Amino acid sequence: MTEWEKSQSGKPHVYNDEMGKMHKEAKKLYQEYNKTTDEDEVHREEILSKLLKKKGKNVWIEPTLHCEFGSNITIGNDVFINCNCILMDNTEIVIGDNVLFGPNVCLYTANHAFDPVERANAICLNKPIHIGNRVWLSGDVKVVGGVKIGDDSIIGAGSVVIHDIPSGVIAAGNPCRVIREITEKDKTGC
C-alpha cells in the first residue's frame, strides 16, 4: 500500500511528499475562496466544486475556511458553516443535511502516534468524522477523529467531542457529554 492508501484506511502512515503536494493544491483553492466576497457566489461554487469531494445544494461557507485536502469532504444540502472553520480531512469527513456550524468549529481526522518514538518518526493515524442530519455544532466546537454525531443533536459552545454522541440530544463540555434529550418542550411554537 502507498502511504496515501494507508492514511485512508486508518493504518499507521507517514505524511509524505505526495500528500504535501495534494495539500498545496487544496491550499491554493481554499486561499482563493477566502479572498472572495458574498457577491462572488458563482466563483465560490466553482472553487468548492474543485475542492470538495461532494457538495449538496444551498451550502454556504463563510470565509475563512481551511482544510487539508478537501477531496475527503462530503457536505449535504442546506448547510451553513460559519467563519474560521478548519476541516482537517486527512481522511473522510461527512456532514449531513441541514447542519449548522458556529464560528471556529474544527474537525480533526488526523492524529499523531502516541508512542514518542513513533511520533518522532512522523507516524500518523487518521479516523473519519461523521456529522448527522439537522445537527448544530455551536461556536468553538472541536471534534476529533473517529467520532459520529447522531441526527438532530446539538453540541454546546466550546465543547471538545472525543466520543460518539447519539441522536436527539444536547451535549456539551470538555470532554463533551450528553446533558439531556431534546424533547417536545424544546419547541418554540413557531
C-alpha positions as CSV (number, residue, x, y, z in Angstrom):
1,M,0.0,0.0,0.0
2,T,1.1,3.6,-0.6
3,E,1.3,6.0,2.3
4,W,-1.9,7.7,0.9
5,E,-3.8,4.3,0.8
6,K,-2.7,3.6,4.4
7,S,-3.8,7.0,5.5
8,Q,-7.3,6.5,4.0
9,S,-7.7,3.1,5.5
10,G,-6.8,4.1,9.1
11,K,-3.4,2.4,9.1
12,P,-0.3,4.0,10.5
13,H,1.4,6.0,7.8
14,V,3.9,8.9,7.2
15,Y,2.7,12.1,5.7
16,N,4.8,12.1,2.5
17,D,5.6,14.4,-0.5
18,E,2.6,13.1,-2.4
19,M,0.3,14.3,0.4
20,G,2.2,17.5,0.7
21,K,1.6,18.2,-3.0
22,M,-2.1,17.4,-2.6
23,H,-2.3,19.8,0.4
24,K,-0.6,22.6,-1.6
25,E,-3.3,22.2,-4.4
26,A,-6.1,22.3,-1.8
27,K,-4.5,25.3,-0.1
28,K,-4.4,27.3,-3.4
29,L,-8.2,26.7,-3.7
30,Y,-9.2,27.5,-0.1
31,Q,-7.0,30.6,-0.1
32,E,-8.7,31.7,-3.3
33,Y,-12.1,31.0,-1.7
34,N,-11.1,33.0,1.4
35,K,-10.4,36.1,-0.8
36,T,-14.0,36.1,-2.2
37,T,-16.9,38.3,-1.1
38,D,-20.6,37.5,-0.7
39,E,-21.2,38.8,-4.2
40,D,-18.8,36.1,-5.7
41,E,-21.3,33.3,-5.3
42,V,-20.6,31.8,-8.7
43,H,-16.9,31.8,-8.2
44,R,-17.3,30.3,-4.7
45,E,-19.3,27.5,-6.2
46,E,-16.6,26.8,-8.8
47,I,-13.9,26.7,-6.2
48,L,-15.9,24.4,-3.9
49,S,-16.7,22.1,-6.8
50,K,-12.9,21.7,-7.4
51,L,-12.0,21.5,-3.7
52,L,-14.6,19.2,-2.1
53,K,-15.4,15.5,-2.8
54,K,-19.1,16.3,-2.9
55,K,-21.3,19.3,-2.0
56,G,-25.1,19.5,-1.9
57,K,-27.4,22.3,-2.7
58,N,-27.7,25.5,-0.6
59,V,-24.3,25.2,1.1
60,W,-22.9,28.4,2.5
61,I,-19.4,28.5,3.9
62,E,-18.4,31.8,5.4
63,P,-14.7,32.6,4.9
64,T,-12.2,31.7,6.3
65,L,-12.1,28.0,5.5
66,H,-9.1,25.8,5.9
67,C,-8.7,22.1,5.1
68,E,-6.0,19.5,4.4
69,F,-7.1,18.0,1.1
70,G,-10.7,18.9,0.5
71,S,-11.2,15.8,-1.5
72,N,-12.2,13.8,1.6
73,I,-15.1,16.3,2.5
74,T,-18.7,15.5,1.7
75,I,-21.3,18.1,2.6
76,G,-25.1,17.6,2.3
77,N,-27.8,20.0,1.4
78,D,-28.8,23.2,3.2
79,V,-25.6,23.5,5.3
80,F,-24.3,26.7,6.9
81,I,-20.7,26.8,8.0
82,N,-19.7,29.9,9.9
83,C,-16.3,31.7,9.8
84,N,-12.9,30.3,10.7
85,C,-13.8,26.6,10.1
86,I,-11.0,24.1,10.0
87,L,-11.7,20.7,8.4
88,M,-8.6,18.6,8.7
89,D,-9.8,16.0,6.2
90,N,-6.8,13.6,6.3
91,T,-9.5,11.0,5.8
92,E,-13.3,11.1,5.3
93,I,-15.4,13.9,6.8
94,V,-19.2,13.6,6.1
95,I,-21.5,16.4,7.0
96,G,-25.3,15.6,6.7
97,D,-28.2,17.8,5.5
98,N,-29.5,20.9,7.4
99,V,-26.3,21.2,9.5
100,L,-25.2,24.4,11.2
101,F,-21.6,25.2,12.3
102,G,-20.9,28.1,14.6
103,P,-17.7,30.2,14.2
104,N,-14.4,28.5,14.8
105,V,-15.6,24.9,14.5
106,C,-12.7,22.4,13.9
107,L,-12.9,18.8,12.8
108,Y,-9.7,16.9,13.1
109,T,-9.4,13.4,11.5
110,A,-5.6,13.2,11.9
111,N,-3.8,12.2,15.0
112,H,-0.1,11.7,15.7
113,A,1.2,8.5,17.2
114,F,1.0,8.3,21.0
115,D,4.3,6.5,21.3
116,P,7.1,9.1,21.4
117,V,9.5,7.2,19.1
118,E,6.8,6.6,16.5
119,R,5.7,10.3,16.9
120,A,9.3,11.4,16.3
121,N,9.3,9.3,13.2
122,A,6.2,11.2,11.9
123,I,3.8,8.3,12.2
124,C,0.1,9.4,11.9
125,L,-3.3,7.7,12.2
126,N,-6.5,9.0,10.6
127,K,-10.1,8.3,11.6
128,P,-13.2,9.6,9.9
129,I,-15.8,12.0,11.3
130,H,-19.5,11.7,10.5
131,I,-21.9,14.5,11.4
132,G,-25.6,13.5,11.1
133,N,-28.6,15.5,9.7
134,R,-30.0,18.5,11.4
135,V,-27.0,18.8,13.8
136,W,-25.9,22.1,15.3
137,L,-22.3,22.5,16.3
138,S,-22.1,25.7,18.3
139,G,-19.1,28.1,18.3
140,D,-15.6,26.9,19.1
141,V,-16.6,23.2,19.0
142,K,-13.7,20.7,18.3
143,V,-14.3,17.2,17.1
144,V,-11.6,14.5,16.9
145,G,-11.3,11.6,14.5
146,G,-13.4,8.5,14.9
147,V,-16.4,10.5,16.2
148,K,-20.0,10.1,14.9
149,I,-22.6,12.7,16.0
150,G,-26.2,11.5,15.5
151,D,-29.0,13.2,13.8
152,D,-30.8,16.2,15.5
153,S,-28.2,16.7,18.2
154,I,-26.7,20.0,19.5
155,I,-23.2,20.4,20.7
156,G,-22.7,23.3,23.1
157,A,-20.2,26.1,22.6
158,G,-16.6,25.3,23.4
159,S,-17.1,21.6,23.6
160,V,-14.4,19.0,22.7
161,V,-16.1,15.9,21.3
162,I,-13.9,12.8,21.8
163,H,-16.7,10.1,21.8
164,D,-19.7,9.4,19.7
165,I,-22.8,11.5,20.5
166,P,-26.2,9.8,20.0
167,S,-29.1,11.3,18.0
168,G,-31.6,13.8,19.5
169,V,-29.5,15.1,22.4
170,I,-27.9,18.3,23.8
171,A,-24.2,17.6,24.7
172,A,-21.5,19.9,25.9
173,G,-18.3,20.1,27.8
174,N,-14.7,19.1,27.7
175,P,-14.8,16.2,27.2
176,C,-18.3,16.6,25.7
177,R,-21.0,14.5,27.3
178,V,-24.7,14.2,26.9
179,I,-26.7,16.6,29.1
180,R,-30.2,15.7,28.1
181,E,-32.5,14.6,25.3
182,I,-34.2,17.2,23.1
183,T,-38.0,16.9,23.7
184,E,-41.3,18.5,22.7
185,K,-40.8,21.0,25.4
186,D,-37.9,22.5,23.4
187,K,-40.2,23.6,20.6
188,T,-40.6,27.4,20.4
189,G,-44.2,27.2,18.9
190,C,-43.2,28.9,15.6
